[in-house]
Amino acid sequence: MTQRTLLLALLLLSLSCLSAQAGCPFARLHLRSSPSSHVHDALERFFSHPDHHAVAVQHIKQRRGAADPLDTMNHFLQSMYAENKMLMARDTFRSGEPWIVLYGSELILAQWDDKTAEIRLDARNQIPDLFTNLKLVSHVGLTSLVLAEGVLANGTEVSAQAAGDISLYLEQFDAAYASLAFRDFSDEQMERSVEILDICKDFLEGILQSRMLTEAEVEEFGERVKKPTVPHITDAAIAIVDNAHQVVSEWKEKLSPFEWQNLKVLVVGGSHMARDMSWSVQYFARMLNTSMTSGERIIYAEAADLDGAIDLIGTHLIDFAAGEAYWDEPTHMHQDILAPATKEYLPWLIPDDEQKAHVLDTAMASNARN
């Protein structure tokens, strides 16, 4: 795959990953319960974990006289760590610090309710229809690219299987053209959508007619389809950010100044491909005037399930406390604790050319003095 074609693939995959983070609107039709109900259940599971303190005490008593007392003490740390991060996460809710959770198809505001002594959830849809429709049209280009790369993976000749896959996909185009009229596109969006379908249809039909495909042809296709696709991606980003801003602005009006200043965000199951400069992280960093990467107010739970993501809340809190206590820097534990020493040591272990020259110059100067 050429560099330009790879760029197109990454652009389209970024939109796909964005939608994976946001959830699939069609999948929502088949959910028996909403994402917010899953969040509620996960919070209950987290706060009703077994008594880690009792487990820690029992464990250290059972291992009295063990061969390695420091190993016993380390097991004690693990249990107490789990206990205390749960307590710290619970306390952050009870102290009035709200959380916004991005999970599945919803934006969810989680707050402690003193009256019911429970966490109250306010769930809103985070996927506007316009975003979904722009994504679906854009993915026609991605599918065409994937089909083409499948051909190239086996040489330049189109196999019977590849031809069958392309033919099956082409059968959907007439219905796809007809469906555009019901997607509430602007005139420009409609023109671009038709152009994307035209380019993809011509490209795939050409593959079937010639029964041959080259990398140059795939690159040419990528250049053609990228032009109408990039504005679609831009409009999709604006649609989902505008939707989030409308919801978050409404919540901001209802929160007290203390609650807003202490509001934190948890992005659950964020895609690895979309992590760098994720729309949600960019938006909330600007809205909350905070860092995108420090983890102080935004936690991006990459590829984590819901339970693992909620567990990260406590992990961040206790690691902030450790970073403050040891290094007077709350975010210090958000890097590998071995990172600073490794950074200092590697130039000595594996010097680059400049460092080798410096060592040589130093040696030559020393020999000259002697």
C-alpha positions as CSV (number, residue, x, y, z in Angstrom):
1,M,0.0,0.0,0.0
2,T,1.5,3.4,-1.0
3,Q,1.9,6.3,1.5
4,R,-1.0,8.3,0.0
5,T,-3.4,5.3,0.0
6,L,-2.3,4.5,3.5
7,L,-3.2,8.1,4.5
8,L,-6.7,7.6,3.1
9,A,-7.1,4.4,4.9
10,L,-6.1,6.0,8.2
11,L,-8.5,8.9,7.6
12,L,-11.3,6.5,7.1
13,L,-10.2,4.2,10.0
14,S,-10.1,7.2,12.3
15,L,-13.8,7.8,11.5
16,S,-14.5,4.1,12.1
17,C,-12.6,4.2,15.4
18,L,-14.5,7.4,16.3
19,S,-17.7,5.6,15.7
20,A,-16.5,2.5,17.6
21,Q,-15.8,4.7,20.6
22,A,-19.2,6.4,20.3
23,G,-21.0,3.1,19.6
24,C,-23.0,1.8,16.6
25,P,-26.4,3.4,16.3
26,F,-27.8,0.3,14.6
27,A,-26.6,-1.9,17.3
28,R,-28.6,0.1,19.8
29,L,-31.8,-1.3,18.3
30,H,-30.7,-4.7,19.6
31,L,-29.6,-3.7,23.1
32,R,-31.8,-5.1,25.8
33,S,-30.6,-2.4,28.2
34,S,-29.0,1.0,27.8
35,P,-25.3,1.8,28.3
36,S,-26.3,3.8,31.4
37,S,-27.7,0.7,33.0
38,H,-24.5,-1.1,32.4
39,V,-22.6,1.9,34.0
40,H,-24.9,1.7,37.0
41,D,-24.3,-2.0,37.4
42,A,-20.6,-1.6,37.0
43,L,-20.4,1.1,39.7
44,E,-22.4,-1.1,42.0
45,R,-20.0,-4.0,41.4
46,F,-17.0,-1.8,41.9
47,F,-18.2,-0.4,45.2
48,S,-19.3,-3.8,46.5
49,H,-16.0,-5.5,45.9
50,P,-15.0,-8.1,48.5
51,D,-13.4,-6.7,51.6
52,H,-9.8,-6.2,50.4
53,H,-8.7,-5.2,53.8
54,A,-9.8,-8.4,55.4
55,V,-8.2,-10.3,52.5
56,A,-4.9,-8.5,53.0
57,V,-4.9,-9.1,56.8
58,Q,-5.8,-12.8,56.3
59,H,-3.1,-13.2,53.7
60,I,-0.3,-11.8,55.7
61,K,-1.3,-13.9,58.7
62,Q,-1.3,-17.0,56.7
63,R,2.1,-16.3,55.3
64,R,3.8,-15.7,58.6
65,G,7.2,-17.4,58.5
66,A,7.2,-17.7,54.7
67,A,10.5,-18.0,52.9
68,D,10.4,-14.5,51.6
69,P,8.9,-12.0,54.0
70,L,9.2,-9.1,51.5
71,D,7.1,-11.1,49.0
72,T,4.5,-11.5,51.7
73,M,4.6,-7.7,52.3
74,N,4.2,-7.1,48.6
75,H,1.0,-9.2,48.5
76,F,-0.2,-7.2,51.4
77,L,0.4,-4.0,49.3
78,Q,-1.6,-5.4,46.4
79,S,-4.7,-6.1,48.5
80,M,-4.4,-2.8,50.3
81,Y,-3.9,-0.9,47.0
82,A,-7.2,-2.4,45.7
83,E,-9.0,-1.6,48.9
84,N,-7.9,2.0,49.0
85,K,-8.4,2.9,45.4
86,M,-12.0,1.7,45.8
87,L,-12.4,3.9,48.9
88,M,-10.8,6.9,47.1
89,A,-13.0,6.5,44.1
90,R,-16.1,6.2,46.3
91,D,-15.1,9.3,48.3
92,T,-14.6,11.4,45.1
93,F,-18.2,10.7,44.2
94,R,-19.5,11.3,47.7
95,S,-17.6,14.6,48.0
96,G,-19.7,16.0,45.2
97,E,-17.2,15.6,42.3
98,P,-19.3,14.5,39.3
99,W,-18.0,12.4,36.4
100,I,-19.0,12.4,32.7
101,V,-18.7,8.9,31.3
102,L,-18.6,8.3,27.5
103,Y,-19.8,4.8,27.0
104,G,-21.4,3.0,24.1
105,S,-23.9,5.4,22.5
106,E,-24.3,7.7,25.5
107,L,-22.8,10.6,27.4
108,I,-23.6,10.0,31.0
109,L,-23.3,12.4,33.9
110,A,-22.7,10.5,37.2
111,Q,-23.3,12.3,40.5
112,W,-23.8,11.4,44.1
113,D,-27.3,11.9,45.4
114,D,-27.3,12.6,49.2
115,K,-31.0,12.0,49.5
116,T,-30.9,8.4,48.1
117,A,-27.2,7.7,49.1
118,E,-26.7,6.5,45.5
119,I,-25.0,7.6,42.3
120,R,-27.5,9.3,40.0
121,L,-27.1,9.0,36.3
122,D,-28.3,11.4,33.5
123,A,-27.8,9.7,30.2
124,R,-27.9,11.4,26.8
125,N,-27.4,10.1,23.2
126,Q,-24.0,11.2,21.9
127,I,-24.4,10.1,18.3
128,P,-26.3,12.5,16.0
129,D,-27.9,11.0,12.9
130,L,-25.9,13.2,10.6
131,F,-22.6,11.7,12.0
132,T,-23.9,8.2,11.4
133,N,-25.0,8.9,7.8
134,L,-21.7,10.7,6.9
135,K,-19.8,7.8,8.4
136,L,-21.7,5.2,6.4
137,V,-21.1,6.9,3.1
138,S,-17.4,7.4,3.9
139,H,-17.1,3.8,4.7
140,V,-18.0,2.8,1.1
141,G,-14.6,4.2,0.2
142,L,-12.9,2.2,3.0
143,T,-14.7,-1.0,2.0
144,S,-13.6,-0.5,-1.6
145,L,-10.0,0.0,-0.5
146,V,-10.2,-3.1,1.6
147,L,-11.5,-5.2,-1.3
148,A,-8.7,-3.9,-3.5
149,E,-6.0,-4.6,-1.0
150,G,-7.5,-8.1,-0.8
151,V,-6.8,-8.5,-4.5
152,L,-3.2,-7.2,-4.2
153,A,-2.5,-9.5,-1.2
154,N,-2.7,-12.4,-3.7
155,G,-0.9,-10.8,-6.6
156,T,-2.3,-8.6,-9.4
157,E,-4.9,-11.0,-10.8
158,V,-8.4,-11.0,-9.4
159,S,-9.2,-14.4,-7.9
160,A,-12.7,-16.0,-8.2
161,Q,-13.2,-15.3,-4.5
162,A,-12.2,-11.7,-4.8
163,A,-14.5,-11.2,-7.8
164,G,-17.4,-12.8,-5.9
165,D,-16.8,-10.5,-3.0
166,I,-16.7,-7.4,-5.2
167,S,-19.8,-8.5,-7.2
168,L,-21.7,-9.1,-3.9
169,Y,-20.8,-5.6,-2.7
170,L,-21.7,-3.9,-6.0
171,E,-25.2,-5.4,-5.7
172,Q,-25.9,-3.0,-2.9
173,F,-25.1,0.2,-4.8
174,D,-28.5,0.9,-6.4
175,A,-30.3,0.7,-3.0
176,A,-27.5,2.8,-1.5
177,Y,-28.0,5.6,-4.0
178,A,-31.8,5.6,-3.4
179,S,-31.2,5.8,0.4
180,L,-29.3,9.1,0.2
181,A,-32.6,11.0,-0.2
182,F,-33.6,10.0,3.3
183,R,-30.4,11.0,5.2
184,D,-31.1,14.7,5.6
185,F,-27.9,15.8,3.9
186,S,-27.3,19.4,2.8
187,D,-26.9,19.9,-1.0
188,E,-23.1,19.8,-0.7
189,Q,-23.2,16.7,1.4
190,M,-25.5,15.0,-1.1
191,E,-23.3,15.9,-4.0
192,R,-20.2,14.5,-2.2
193,S,-22.1,11.3,-1.2
194,V,-23.1,10.7,-4.8
195,E,-19.5,11.4,-5.9
196,I,-18.1,8.9,-3.4
197,L,-20.5,6.2,-4.5
198,D,-19.7,6.9,-8.2
199,I,-16.0,6.8,-7.7
200,C,-16.2,3.5,-5.7
201,K,-18.6,1.9,-8.2
202,D,-16.5,2.8,-11.2
203,F,-13.4,1.5,-9.5
204,L,-14.9,-1.8,-8.5
205,E,-16.5,-2.4,-11.8
206,G,-13.2,-1.7,-13.5
207,I,-11.5,-4.4,-11.4
208,L,-14.1,-6.9,-12.5
209,Q,-13.8,-6.0,-16.2
210,S,-10.0,-6.1,-16.3
211,R,-9.5,-8.9,-13.9
212,M,-6.2,-7.2,-13.0
213,L,-5.2,-4.6,-10.4
214,T,-2.0,-2.7,-9.7
215,E,-0.9,-0.6,-6.8
216,A,-0.8,2.4,-9.1
217,E,-4.6,2.0,-9.8
218,V,-5.3,1.7,-6.1
219,E,-3.3,4.8,-5.4
220,E,-5.2,6.7,-8.1
221,F,-8.5,5.5,-6.6
222,G,-7.3,6.8,-3.2
223,E,-6.5,10.2,-4.5
224,R,-9.9,10.5,-6.2
225,V,-12.1,9.3,-3.4
226,K,-10.1,11.3,-0.7
227,K,-11.3,14.6,-2.1
228,P,-15.0,14.2,-1.3
229,T,-14.3,12.0,1.8
230,V,-12.3,14.5,3.8
231,P,-15.1,17.1,3.9
232,H,-17.4,14.3,5.0
233,I,-15.1,13.5,7.9
234,T,-14.9,17.2,8.8
235,D,-18.7,17.5,8.9
236,A,-19.0,14.3,11.0
237,A,-16.5,15.6,13.5
238,I,-18.4,18.9,13.8
239,A,-21.7,17.0,14.2
240,I,-20.6,14.9,17.1
241,V,-18.7,17.7,18.8
242,D,-21.7,20.1,18.5
243,N,-23.9,17.4,20.0
244,A,-21.6,16.8,22.9
245,H,-21.2,20.6,23.5
246,Q,-25.0,21.1,23.6
247,V,-25.4,18.3,26.3
248,V,-22.3,19.4,28.3
249,S,-23.4,23.0,28.3
250,E,-26.8,22.1,29.6
251,W,-25.1,20.1,32.4
252,K,-22.8,23.0,33.2
253,E,-25.7,25.3,33.9
254,K,-27.1,22.8,36.5
255,L,-23.7,22.2,38.2
256,S,-22.4,24.4,41.0
257,P,-19.1,26.2,40.4
258,F,-17.4,23.6,42.8
259,E,-18.9,20.7,40.9
260,W,-17.8,22.1,37.5
261,Q,-14.3,22.8,38.7
262,N,-14.0,19.2,40.0
263,L,-15.8,17.5,37.1
264,K,-13.8,14.6,35.6
265,V,-14.3,12.6,32.4
266,L,-14.0,8.9,31.7
267,V,-13.8,7.7,28.1
268,V,-14.6,3.9,28.2
269,G,-13.3,1.5,25.7
270,G,-11.6,4.2,23.6
271,S,-10.0,2.8,20.4
272,H,-6.2,2.6,20.2
273,M,-6.3,4.0,16.7
274,A,-8.3,7.0,17.9
275,R,-6.4,7.7,21.1
276,D,-4.0,10.3,19.7
277,M,-6.0,13.6,19.6
278,S,-9.4,11.8,20.1
279,W,-12.3,14.2,19.5
280,S,-13.6,13.6,23.0
281,V,-10.3,14.2,24.7
282,Q,-9.7,17.4,22.6
283,Y,-13.2,18.7,23.4
284,F,-13.2,18.1,27.1
285,A,-9.6,19.3,27.5
286,R,-10.7,22.6,26.0
287,M,-14.0,22.8,27.7
288,L,-12.5,22.0,31.1
289,N,-9.3,24.0,30.4
290,T,-7.1,21.0,31.3
291,S,-4.4,18.8,29.8
292,M,-5.3,16.1,27.3
293,T,-2.6,13.7,28.6
294,S,-2.0,14.3,32.3
295,G,-5.0,12.2,33.5
296,E,-5.9,14.7,36.1
297,R,-9.4,15.3,34.8
298,I,-9.7,13.1,31.7
299,I,-9.1,9.4,31.8
300,Y,-9.0,7.6,28.4
301,A,-9.6,3.9,29.1
302,E,-8.1,2.5,25.9
303,A,-9.6,-0.9,24.9
304,A,-10.9,-1.4,28.5
305,D,-14.2,-3.0,29.4
306,L,-16.5,-1.0,31.6
307,D,-15.4,-2.6,34.8
308,G,-11.7,-2.0,34.0
309,A,-12.4,1.6,33.0
310,I,-14.2,2.3,36.3
311,D,-11.4,0.6,38.2
312,L,-9.0,3.1,36.5
313,I,-10.8,6.0,38.4
314,G,-9.4,4.6,41.7
315,T,-6.0,3.8,40.1
316,H,-5.6,7.4,38.9
317,L,-6.6,8.8,42.3
318,I,-4.2,6.7,44.3
319,D,-1.3,7.1,41.9
320,F,-1.8,10.9,42.0
321,A,-1.4,10.7,45.8
322,A,1.7,8.6,45.4
323,G,3.2,11.0,42.9
324,E,2.6,13.9,45.1
325,A,4.1,12.2,48.2
326,Y,7.2,10.9,46.5
327,W,8.1,13.4,43.8
328,D,5.9,16.4,44.6
329,E,4.4,15.9,41.1
330,P,0.9,14.2,41.0
331,T,1.3,13.0,37.4
332,H,4.7,11.4,37.9
333,M,3.1,7.9,38.2
334,H,1.5,8.3,34.8
335,Q,4.7,7.3,33.2
336,D,6.7,4.1,33.7
337,I,8.5,4.6,37.0
338,L,11.6,3.2,35.3
339,A,11.5,5.8,32.6
340,P,13.8,8.6,34.0
341,A,16.6,6.1,34.9
342,T,16.2,4.3,31.6
343,K,16.4,7.6,29.7
344,E,19.7,8.4,31.4
345,Y,21.2,4.9,31.0
346,L,20.5,4.1,27.4
347,P,22.9,6.7,25.8
348,W,25.7,4.9,27.8
349,L,24.5,1.5,26.8
350,I,23.7,2.2,23.2
351,P,25.4,5.5,22.2
352,D,24.4,7.2,18.9
353,D,27.0,8.5,16.5
354,E,27.2,11.9,18.1
355,Q,27.7,10.4,21.6
356,K,30.4,8.0,20.2
357,A,32.2,11.0,18.6
358,H,32.1,12.8,22.0
359,V,33.6,9.8,23.7
360,L,36.3,9.5,21.0
361,D,37.2,13.2,21.3
362,T,37.4,12.9,25.1
363,A,39.7,9.9,24.8
364,M,41.9,11.6,22.2
365,A,42.2,14.7,24.3
366,S,43.2,12.6,27.3
367,N,45.8,10.8,25.3
368,A,47.2,14.1,24.1
369,R,47.6,15.3,27.6
370,N,49.4,12.2,28.6
